[in-house]
C-alpha cells in the first residue's frame, strides 16, 4: 500500500539556526532577528538559500520599525514618538515641564505648565523686626487683571496694621482722606461667650491708609493674624479706574478675644500705583509670612 507523506501537522520551532543540524520540512528557525521555515529537508544550507528556506517574518531596522529602540532611545527619560517619516526620540524635558500634544499631524513637545493664577512674590521671615514691608512693582498691567495677597503675621505695640499704595516712583501715597472703607466686624470672648458682637465699622471716613486688622479691638500686639487681600486694579497706571481692595481678616487679642472682619477699601486719589506697603505705625512686624498672586487677564 502506498504511503503519503503529509508532513508535520504543525510548525516545529527549532530555535536559532545551527549549520550542523538536520532540518525537516516545516521546521522553523530564527536568524538575525528574522524567522524562516524549512521547505526542503537538508543540513548545512543557510537560511538565505531559497531552495531550502522561506522567510516567515523580517526583523525591522533598528529604531525604525519598533523591534529595537536601543539606537533611538539613548538616555534615561527619553520618549519615542512617530513623526512623518518614522520613530523619533524626544529627549527628557526640563524638570517640572509636561508633555504637550501639538494635535493631529504635529509632534509632541515638553512645555511649562501654564496657569492663570501665578505666584508673583513671597516672604518667609520668622523675625522681621521692621515696621514695614513693601511689595514694589507688584502690579503688571499688561498681564494681570487682579491680585491676591495672603498674610500671616504678628506685630508689636499697636492695635492696627495698615496698608498704603506706592506711586509710579515707589513712594508711599499718604494723601489725607484718599483711602476710604466700609465693612463689618464680629468678635467675642471665646472662653465663655460673655461678649459677642456683630456690626458695621464705626468709621468709614477717609484716612491716609487702609486698616488691615484690629477695628475696635485692643491688645492685638504679638497675637497671630491671618489676612487675605484682593486687589481689583485692572489698570494701575490709569487714574480714571478705581483702585479697590477687599479684605478678610481674623485673629486673636489678649483677654480671650477672637475677631473677624471684612470689607471694601478704595483709593480715591489721582495717582497711578505700582505696588503697596504694609506697615505698623507704632511698632514692628515681628513675624511675617506672605504670598502675592496675580490673576491673568
Beta strands, then each sheet from edge to edge (+ up, - down):
strand 1: 12-16
strand 2: 22-23
strand 3: 27-31
strand 4: 34-38
strand 5: 42-43
strand 6: 53-57
strand 7: 79-82
strand 8: 87-90
strand 9: 98-100
strand 10: 109-111
strand 11: 117-125
strand 12: 132-135
strand 13: 144-155
strand 14: 161-166
strand 15: 179-189
strand 16: 196-200
strand 17: 210-213
strand 18: 225-232
strand 19: 243-253
strand 20: 257-267
strand 21: 275-279
strand 22: 285-296
sheet 1: 1+ 3+ 4- 6+
sheet 2: 2+ 5-
sheet 3: 7+ 8-
sheet 4: 9+ 10-
sheet 5: 11+ 22- 13+ 18- 19+ 20- 15+ 16-
sheet 6: 12+ 21- 14+ 17-
end
